[in-house]
Amino acid sequence: MNALMKKLPLMRSCKEVTALVIAREDRELPLTEQFALRMHMAICKACPTFERQVITMRNAMRQWRHYGADDESPS
């Protein structure tokens, strides 16, 4: 795969893609990185699973942060 990645400048390794998935949580990625991410996700089996796990964790943390917020309002 390394030889293929050198020929195609937008190809990213799984390690690079996981870093992009995490970075996307904090900032908007440039268009070239967004495209590279989509290309990799289309051909990789493991990285989409990692992406779903990150989304699940983000949603769980969001719910946890707001847990009990409705209960704290005065009656």
OpenMM code with the backbone's topology and positions (N, CA, C; nanometers):
from openmm import Vec3, app, unit

residues = "MET ASN ALA LEU MET LYS LYS LEU PRO LEU MET ARG SER CYS LYS GLU VAL THR ALA LEU VAL ILE ALA ARG GLU ASP ARG GLU LEU PRO LEU THR GLU GLN PHE ALA LEU ARG MET HIS MET ALA ILE CYS LYS ALA CYS PRO THR PHE GLU ARG GLN VAL ILE THR MET ARG ASN ALA MET ARG GLN TRP ARG HIS TYR GLY ALA ASP ASP GLU SER PRO SER".split()
positions = [
    Vec3(0.0826, -0.1198, 0.0000),
    Vec3(0.0000, 0.0000, 0.0000),
    Vec3(0.0868, 0.1259, 0.0000),
    Vec3(0.2061, 0.1218, 0.0567),
    Vec3(0.2932, 0.2391, 0.0605),
    Vec3(0.3280, 0.2878, -0.0792),
    Vec3(0.3530, 0.1961, -0.1743),
    Vec3(0.3849, 0.2363, -0.3111),
    Vec3(0.2654, 0.3068, -0.3743),
    Vec3(0.1470, 0.2567, -0.3479),
    Vec3(0.0259, 0.3193, -0.4001),
    Vec3(0.0068, 0.4583, -0.3407),
    Vec3(0.0344, 0.4720, -0.2104),
    Vec3(0.0165, 0.6009, -0.1435),
    Vec3(0.1115, 0.7060, -0.1998),
    Vec3(0.2315, 0.6652, -0.2405),
    Vec3(0.3272, 0.7601, -0.2977),
    Vec3(0.2825, 0.8078, -0.4350),
    Vec3(0.2103, 0.7226, -0.5085),
    Vec3(0.1641, 0.7592, -0.6420),
    Vec3(0.0411, 0.8494, -0.6374),
    Vec3(-0.0398, 0.8322, -0.5356),
    Vec3(-0.1634, 0.9105, -0.5231),
    Vec3(-0.1506, 1.0051, -0.4037),
    Vec3(-0.1336, 1.1338, -0.4285),
    Vec3(-0.1053, 1.2275, -0.3190),
    Vec3(-0.2177, 1.2425, -0.2165),
    Vec3(-0.3389, 1.2080, -0.2508),
    Vec3(-0.4489, 1.2229, -0.1555),
    Vec3(-0.4732, 1.0971, -0.0729),
    Vec3(-0.3999, 0.9919, -0.1002),
    Vec3(-0.4154, 0.8693, -0.0223),
    Vec3(-0.3527, 0.8891, 0.1149),
    Vec3(-0.4199, 0.8406, 0.2169),
    Vec3(-0.3713, 0.8513, 0.3541),
    Vec3(-0.3646, 0.7129, 0.4159),
    Vec3(-0.2749, 0.6951, 0.5094),
    Vec3(-0.2663, 0.5693, 0.5835),
    Vec3(-0.3758, 0.5680, 0.6899),
    Vec3(-0.3994, 0.4509, 0.7460),
    Vec3(-0.4983, 0.4405, 0.8531),
    Vec3(-0.4575, 0.5283, 0.9722),
    Vec3(-0.3300, 0.5336, 1.0015),
    Vec3(-0.2820, 0.6163, 1.1125),
    Vec3(-0.3126, 0.7638, 1.0867),
    Vec3(-0.2901, 0.8100, 0.9640),
    Vec3(-0.3200, 0.9488, 0.9289),
    Vec3(-0.4705, 0.9756, 0.9335),
    Vec3(-0.5492, 0.8796, 0.8890),
    Vec3(-0.6948, 0.8967, 0.8870),
    Vec3(-0.7507, 0.9029, 1.0290),
    Vec3(-0.7005, 0.8187, 1.1191),
    Vec3(-0.7503, 0.8257, 1.2566),
    Vec3(-0.7185, 0.9618, 1.3172),
    Vec3(-0.6015, 1.0177, 1.2842),
    Vec3(-0.5677, 1.1517, 1.3330),
    Vec3(-0.6631, 1.2560, 1.2752),
    Vec3(-0.7007, 1.2405, 1.1487),
    Vec3(-0.7949, 1.3342, 1.0869),
    Vec3(-0.9341, 1.3227, 1.1487),
    Vec3(-0.9764, 1.2012, 1.1784),
    Vec3(-1.1077, 1.1812, 1.2412),
    Vec3(-1.1119, 1.2511, 1.3765),
    Vec3(-1.0048, 1.2378, 1.4539),
    Vec3(-0.9973, 1.3039, 1.5841),
    Vec3(-0.9895, 1.4557, 1.5667),
    Vec3(-0.9080, 1.5021, 1.4722),
    Vec3(-0.8935, 1.6463, 1.4491),
    Vec3(-1.0246, 1.7091, 1.4057),
    Vec3(-1.1040, 1.6328, 1.3308),
    Vec3(-1.2324, 1.6843, 1.2823),
    Vec3(-1.3279, 1.7147, 1.3969),
    Vec3(-1.3048, 1.6553, 1.5120),
    Vec3(-1.3877, 1.6837, 1.6292),
    Vec3(-1.3654, 1.8265, 1.6789),
    Vec3(-1.2458, 1.8811, 1.6552),
    Vec3(-1.2095, 2.0123, 1.7085),
    Vec3(-1.2110, 2.1244, 1.6064),
    Vec3(-1.1962, 2.0885, 1.4795),
    Vec3(-1.1869, 2.1929, 1.3769),
    Vec3(-1.2371, 2.1392, 1.2440),
    Vec3(-1.2679, 2.2312, 1.1539),
    Vec3(-1.3083, 2.1916, 1.0193),
    Vec3(-1.1835, 2.1600, 0.9384),
    Vec3(-1.1872, 2.0489, 0.8687),
    Vec3(-1.0723, 2.0087, 0.7881),
    Vec3(-1.0719, 2.0826, 0.6551),
    Vec3(-0.9526, 2.1094, 0.6013),
    Vec3(-0.9457, 2.1676, 0.4660),
    Vec3(-1.0080, 2.0709, 0.3646),
    Vec3(-1.0522, 2.1238, 0.2523),
    Vec3(-1.1204, 2.0417, 0.1524),
    Vec3(-1.0351, 1.9245, 0.1056),
    Vec3(-0.9054, 1.9452, 0.0886),
    Vec3(-0.8203, 1.8353, 0.0430),
    Vec3(-0.8180, 1.7226, 0.1453),
    Vec3(-0.8147, 1.7562, 0.2729),
    Vec3(-0.8149, 1.6534, 0.3775),
    Vec3(-0.9513, 1.5849, 0.3860),
    Vec3(-1.0591, 1.6603, 0.3672),
    Vec3(-1.1926, 1.5999, 0.3669),
    Vec3(-1.2045, 1.4975, 0.2538),
    Vec3(-1.1528, 1.5349, 0.1376),
    Vec3(-1.1584, 1.4458, 0.0221),
    Vec3(-1.0723, 1.3218, 0.0454),
    Vec3(-0.9523, 1.3418, 0.0984),
    Vec3(-0.8637, 1.2291, 0.1276),
    Vec3(-0.9279, 1.1353, 0.2294),
    Vec3(-0.9951, 1.1915, 0.3276),
    Vec3(-1.0639, 1.1124, 0.4291),
    Vec3(-1.1736, 1.0281, 0.3652),
    Vec3(-1.2528, 1.0884, 0.2782),
    Vec3(-1.3611, 1.0153, 0.2106),
    Vec3(-1.3066, 0.9041, 0.1218),
    Vec3(-1.1978, 0.9336, 0.0506),
    Vec3(-1.1373, 0.8317, -0.0364),
    Vec3(-1.0916, 0.7115, 0.0463),
    Vec3(-1.0260, 0.7383, 0.1561),
    Vec3(-0.9762, 0.6299, 0.2399),
    Vec3(-1.0920, 0.5501, 0.2992),
    Vec3(-1.1939, 0.6179, 0.3467),
    Vec3(-1.3089, 0.5495, 0.4069),
    Vec3(-1.3780, 0.4571, 0.3064),
    Vec3(-1.3714, 0.4923, 0.1782),
    Vec3(-1.4359, 0.4116, 0.0746),
    Vec3(-1.3630, 0.2800, 0.0501),
    Vec3(-1.2331, 0.2747, 0.0811),
    Vec3(-1.1570, 0.1535, 0.0500),
    Vec3(-1.1110, 0.0765, 0.1740),
    Vec3(-1.1297, 0.1313, 0.2911),
    Vec3(-1.0803, 0.0694, 0.4136),
    Vec3(-1.1967, 0.0089, 0.4926),
    Vec3(-1.1726, -0.1046, 0.5552),
    Vec3(-1.2776, -0.1671, 0.6371),
    Vec3(-1.2715, -0.1209, 0.7822),
    Vec3(-1.1520, -0.0951, 0.8328),
    Vec3(-1.1358, -0.0646, 0.9754),
    Vec3(-1.1664, 0.0809, 1.0103),
    Vec3(-1.1277, 0.1725, 0.9269),
    Vec3(-1.1413, 0.3149, 0.9626),
    Vec3(-1.2862, 0.3620, 0.9770),
    Vec3(-1.3798, 0.3158, 0.8939),
    Vec3(-1.5191, 0.3550, 0.9187),
    Vec3(-1.5705, 0.3065, 1.0546),
    Vec3(-1.5225, 0.1906, 1.0976),
    Vec3(-1.5609, 0.1406, 1.2304),
    Vec3(-1.5070, 0.2341, 1.3381),
    Vec3(-1.3817, 0.2748, 1.3238),
    Vec3(-1.3233, 0.3695, 1.4187),
    Vec3(-1.4022, 0.5000, 1.4197),
    Vec3(-1.4389, 0.5490, 1.3023),
    Vec3(-1.5155, 0.6732, 1.2927),
    Vec3(-1.6493, 0.6603, 1.3658),
    Vec3(-1.7182, 0.5479, 1.3487),
    Vec3(-1.8458, 0.5266, 1.4191),
    Vec3(-1.8245, 0.5232, 1.5704),
    Vec3(-1.7139, 0.4639, 1.6138),
    Vec3(-1.6846, 0.4598, 1.7569),
    Vec3(-1.6608, 0.6005, 1.8124),
    Vec3(-1.5914, 0.6836, 1.7377),
    Vec3(-1.5666, 0.8215, 1.7808),
    Vec3(-1.6988, 0.8975, 1.7899),
    Vec3(-1.7844, 0.8798, 1.6921),
    Vec3(-1.9152, 0.9466, 1.6933),
    Vec3(-1.9980, 0.8988, 1.8121),
    Vec3(-1.9954, 0.7686, 1.8397),
    Vec3(-2.0683, 0.7135, 1.9541),
    Vec3(-2.0169, 0.7735, 2.0846),
    Vec3(-1.8851, 0.7823, 2.0980),
    Vec3(-1.8270, 0.8405, 2.2200),
    Vec3(-1.8628, 0.9886, 2.2332),
    Vec3(-1.8586, 1.0613, 2.1222),
    Vec3(-1.8941, 1.2038, 2.1253),
    Vec3(-2.0382, 1.2210, 2.1712),
    Vec3(-2.1290, 1.1416, 2.1161),
    Vec3(-2.2701, 1.1517, 2.1535),
    Vec3(-2.2917, 1.1128, 2.2991),
    Vec3(-2.2219, 1.0089, 2.3451),
    Vec3(-2.2346, 0.9671, 2.4846),
    Vec3(-2.1842, 1.0769, 2.5785),
    Vec3(-2.0745, 1.1398, 2.5436),
    Vec3(-2.0213, 1.2481, 2.6273),
    Vec3(-2.1173, 1.3675, 2.6293),
    Vec3(-2.1787, 1.3967, 2.5166),
    Vec3(-2.2752, 1.5064, 2.5099),
    Vec3(-2.3939, 1.4771, 2.6022),
    Vec3(-2.4432, 1.3538, 2.5982),
    Vec3(-2.5547, 1.3165, 2.6855),
    Vec3(-2.5135, 1.3199, 2.8315),
    Vec3(-2.3927, 1.2740, 2.8608),
    Vec3(-2.3437, 1.2720, 2.9984),
    Vec3(-2.3315, 1.4138, 3.0535),
    Vec3(-2.2814, 1.5064, 2.9694),
    Vec3(-2.2672, 1.6457, 3.0139),
    Vec3(-2.4018, 1.7065, 3.0514),
    Vec3(-2.5063, 1.6654, 2.9810),
    Vec3(-2.6388, 1.7226, 3.0051),
    Vec3(-2.7243, 1.6351, 3.0962),
    Vec3(-2.6692, 1.5270, 3.1462),
    Vec3(-2.7440, 1.4362, 3.2323),
    Vec3(-2.7838, 1.5073, 3.3619),
    Vec3(-2.9076, 1.5022, 3.3933),
    Vec3(-2.9560, 1.5623, 3.5175),
    Vec3(-2.9787, 1.7117, 3.5085),
    Vec3(-2.9520, 1.7730, 3.3972),
    Vec3(-2.9707, 1.9185, 3.3848),
    Vec3(-3.1170, 1.9561, 3.4013),
    Vec3(-3.2064, 1.8727, 3.3533),
    Vec3(-3.3501, 1.9002, 3.3663),
    Vec3(-3.3972, 1.8825, 3.5099),
    Vec3(-3.3299, 1.7952, 3.5863),
    Vec3(-3.3694, 1.7678, 3.7241),
    Vec3(-3.3306, 1.8791, 3.8208),
    Vec3(-3.2353, 1.9643, 3.7804),
    Vec3(-3.1839, 2.0670, 3.8709),
    Vec3(-3.2674, 2.1945, 3.8732),
    Vec3(-3.3675, 2.2038, 3.7849),
    Vec3(-3.4499, 2.3241, 3.7842),
    Vec3(-3.5408, 2.3245, 3.9091),
    Vec3(-3.5630, 2.4438, 3.9678),
    Vec3(-3.6461, 2.4513, 4.0888),
    Vec3(-3.7910, 2.4159, 4.0578),
    Vec3(-3.8580, 2.3525, 4.1513),
    Vec3(-3.9983, 2.3116, 4.1331),
    Vec3(-4.0932, 2.4224, 4.1686),
] * unit.nanometer
topology = app.Topology()
chain = topology.addChain("A")
for resn in residues:
    res = topology.addResidue(resn, chain)
    for name in ("N", "CA", "C"):
        topology.addAtom(name, app.Element.getBySymbol(name[0]), res)
